[in-house]
Amino acid sequence: MSRTLYRKLAFRAVIALAILLSVLVLAFAVEQKRTQSEMGAILSAYLSDELLHNAHDWGSGRGVQMVVQREAQSPGNWRWRWILLLDRRSWFPVSSRTSRFSFFLTNMFSTDVQVDLHLPSDVPSVFVSRKELERTEPNDFQTRFPNNLGYIAVSHVGLTLSKSEAIFYIDHFCGLCGGGGYVLMRKVDGHWRVADQHSTWVS
């Protein structure tokens, strides 16, 4: 193969990759904007249900402070965000392909979670950066957030076009205990309900 031909092929490959990346970045931005308006309602419904019905993990729900990691969470290693597309635990058999693909798109790049949580009135929430959570000593964390039950880290949500089905990932870190997994939710009579969950780890 001549150098001239090689350079032409290399140039075309670079152009093709640049176009593909531009398309993905645009799709990511559009999809995050589309799903953002519903994300607060989805997470609020899920966390409120957990507080009220899973007392063994969250306590009675009274006097609890919800500490949330500001940066969106991704299962496994943060450097390998692309495996989301291959992780079969996120492929709920009864879920829509649209919500699965939307979930992949909205989590393609690392961004902050910017939502308003509407939890039970006696459960305030606070968003804290991942760096701050990682460098904070256990006693310091307890001093800053005396009513915490650990902290949670959530991904962005994937939605169907009708915004009636959602997929997201959540981790709950609570010292010596915790767990994480994918969640499938559906909107029924105007309210978001958990339809299925796939655990990825438990401690």
C-alpha positions as CSV (number, residue, x, y, z in Angstrom):
1,M,0.0,0.0,0.0
2,S,1.4,3.4,-1.0
3,R,2.0,6.1,1.5
4,T,-0.5,8.4,-0.3
5,L,-3.2,5.8,-0.2
6,Y,-2.5,5.0,3.5
7,R,-2.7,8.7,4.4
8,K,-6.0,9.1,2.5
9,L,-7.5,6.1,4.4
10,A,-6.2,7.3,7.7
11,F,-7.6,10.8,7.0
12,R,-11.0,9.3,6.1
13,A,-11.0,7.2,9.3
14,V,-10.2,10.2,11.4
15,I,-13.1,12.2,9.8
16,A,-15.5,9.3,10.2
17,L,-14.6,9.0,13.9
18,A,-14.9,12.7,14.4
19,I,-18.4,12.7,12.8
20,L,-19.4,9.7,14.9
21,L,-18.3,11.3,18.1
22,S,-20.1,14.5,17.2
23,V,-23.3,12.6,16.6
24,L,-23.0,10.8,19.9
25,V,-22.3,14.0,21.8
26,L,-25.3,15.6,20.2
27,A,-27.5,12.6,21.0
28,F,-26.2,12.6,24.6
29,A,-27.1,16.3,25.1
30,V,-30.5,16.0,23.5
31,E,-31.4,12.8,25.5
32,Q,-30.2,14.2,28.8
33,K,-32.3,17.4,28.2
34,R,-35.4,15.2,27.3
35,T,-35.1,13.0,30.4
36,Q,-34.1,15.7,32.9
37,S,-37.6,17.0,33.6
38,E,-38.8,13.6,34.7
39,M,-35.7,12.5,36.6
40,G,-36.6,14.3,39.9
41,A,-40.0,12.7,40.0
42,I,-38.6,9.2,39.3
43,L,-35.9,9.4,42.0
44,S,-38.3,11.0,44.5
45,A,-40.8,8.3,44.1
46,Y,-38.2,5.5,44.4
47,L,-36.5,7.0,47.5
48,S,-39.7,7.8,49.2
49,D,-40.9,4.3,48.7
50,E,-37.6,2.9,50.1
51,L,-37.8,5.2,53.2
52,L,-41.3,4.2,53.9
53,H,-41.2,0.5,53.2
54,N,-37.7,-0.7,53.8
55,A,-37.1,0.3,57.4
56,H,-34.3,-2.3,57.8
57,D,-32.2,-0.3,55.3
58,W,-33.3,3.3,55.9
59,G,-34.8,3.4,59.4
60,S,-38.3,4.7,60.1
61,G,-37.8,7.7,57.7
62,R,-38.0,10.1,60.6
63,G,-35.0,12.3,61.3
64,V,-33.1,10.9,58.3
65,Q,-31.0,13.0,56.0
66,M,-30.7,11.9,52.4
67,V,-27.1,12.5,51.3
68,V,-26.7,12.2,47.5
69,Q,-23.5,12.1,45.4
70,R,-23.6,15.0,43.0
71,E,-21.9,13.2,40.1
72,A,-23.9,10.7,38.2
73,Q,-23.0,7.1,39.1
74,S,-22.1,4.3,36.7
75,P,-22.0,0.6,37.7
76,G,-18.5,-0.9,38.1
77,N,-15.4,1.0,37.0
78,W,-16.0,4.7,36.1
79,R,-13.5,4.4,33.3
80,W,-15.5,1.8,31.5
81,R,-18.8,3.5,31.1
82,W,-19.3,1.9,27.6
83,I,-20.0,-1.5,29.2
84,L,-23.4,-0.2,30.2
85,L,-24.5,-1.3,26.7
86,L,-23.3,-4.8,27.3
87,D,-24.4,-5.3,30.9
88,R,-27.3,-7.7,30.7
89,R,-28.4,-6.9,34.2
90,S,-29.8,-3.6,32.8
91,W,-31.7,-5.5,30.1
92,F,-35.0,-6.1,31.9
93,P,-36.9,-8.7,29.8
94,V,-40.1,-6.7,30.1
95,S,-38.5,-3.3,29.4
96,S,-38.6,-1.3,26.2
97,R,-35.6,-1.1,24.0
98,T,-36.1,2.6,23.8
99,S,-35.7,3.1,27.6
100,R,-32.6,0.8,27.5
101,F,-31.0,2.8,24.7
102,S,-32.0,6.1,26.4
103,F,-30.3,4.8,29.6
104,F,-27.1,4.2,27.6
105,L,-27.2,7.6,25.9
106,T,-27.8,9.6,29.1
107,N,-24.9,7.9,30.9
108,M,-22.4,8.0,28.0
109,F,-20.5,10.8,29.6
110,S,-20.0,11.8,33.3
111,T,-22.1,14.7,34.4
112,D,-23.7,16.0,37.6
113,V,-27.2,15.0,38.8
114,Q,-29.2,18.2,38.9
115,V,-32.7,17.5,40.2
116,D,-35.1,18.6,43.0
117,L,-36.0,15.7,45.3
118,H,-39.4,15.8,46.8
119,L,-39.2,13.3,49.7
120,P,-41.3,13.0,52.9
121,S,-41.4,16.4,54.6
122,D,-39.1,15.3,57.5
123,V,-36.4,14.0,55.1
124,P,-34.1,16.8,53.9
125,S,-31.7,16.0,51.1
126,V,-28.2,17.4,50.2
127,F,-25.9,16.9,47.2
128,V,-22.2,16.4,47.9
129,S,-19.4,15.9,45.4
130,R,-17.8,12.5,45.0
131,K,-14.3,13.9,45.9
132,E,-15.7,15.3,49.2
133,L,-17.4,12.0,50.0
134,E,-14.2,10.0,49.3
135,R,-11.9,12.2,51.3
136,T,-14.2,12.8,54.3
137,E,-13.2,10.7,57.3
138,P,-16.1,8.6,58.8
139,N,-16.3,10.8,62.0
140,D,-16.2,14.0,59.9
141,F,-19.0,12.6,57.7
142,Q,-21.1,11.8,60.8
143,T,-20.5,15.2,62.2
144,R,-21.5,17.0,59.0
145,F,-24.5,14.8,58.4
146,P,-25.6,13.5,61.9
147,N,-28.8,11.9,60.6
148,N,-27.4,10.2,57.6
149,L,-27.8,6.5,56.7
150,G,-24.8,6.5,54.4
151,Y,-25.1,8.1,51.0
152,I,-26.6,7.2,47.6
153,A,-25.2,7.6,44.1
154,V,-27.5,7.4,41.1
155,S,-27.1,7.4,37.4
156,H,-29.1,9.4,35.0
157,V,-32.4,7.8,33.9
158,G,-33.4,6.3,30.6
159,L,-36.9,6.9,29.4
160,T,-39.3,5.7,26.7
161,L,-40.6,8.3,24.3
162,S,-43.9,8.5,26.2
163,K,-42.0,8.9,29.5
164,S,-43.9,6.1,31.1
165,E,-41.0,3.7,31.7
166,A,-37.6,4.4,33.3
167,I,-34.3,2.6,33.9
168,F,-31.6,3.9,36.2
169,Y,-28.8,2.6,38.4
170,I,-28.3,3.3,42.2
171,D,-25.7,2.5,44.8
172,H,-26.4,2.9,48.6
173,F,-23.2,3.1,50.7
174,C,-23.8,2.8,54.4
175,G,-20.5,2.0,56.1
176,L,-20.2,-1.7,56.5
177,C,-23.4,-2.4,54.6
178,G,-24.8,-1.3,51.2
179,G,-25.9,-2.5,47.8
180,G,-26.4,-1.5,44.3
181,G,-28.4,-2.4,41.2
182,Y,-30.6,-1.4,38.3
183,V,-34.1,-0.3,38.7
184,L,-37.0,-0.5,36.3
185,M,-40.0,1.8,37.0
186,R,-43.3,2.5,35.3
187,K,-45.7,5.4,35.6
188,V,-49.1,4.1,36.6
189,D,-52.0,6.5,37.0
190,G,-49.6,9.4,37.1
191,H,-47.4,7.8,39.8
192,W,-44.0,6.1,39.4
193,R,-43.8,2.6,40.7
194,V,-41.0,0.0,40.9
195,A,-41.6,-2.7,38.3
196,D,-38.4,-4.7,38.7
197,Q,-34.9,-4.5,40.2
198,H,-31.6,-6.3,39.4
199,S,-29.0,-6.3,42.2
200,T,-25.3,-6.0,41.2
201,W,-23.7,-6.1,44.6
202,V,-24.6,-6.4,48.3
203,S,-22.4,-5.9,51.3
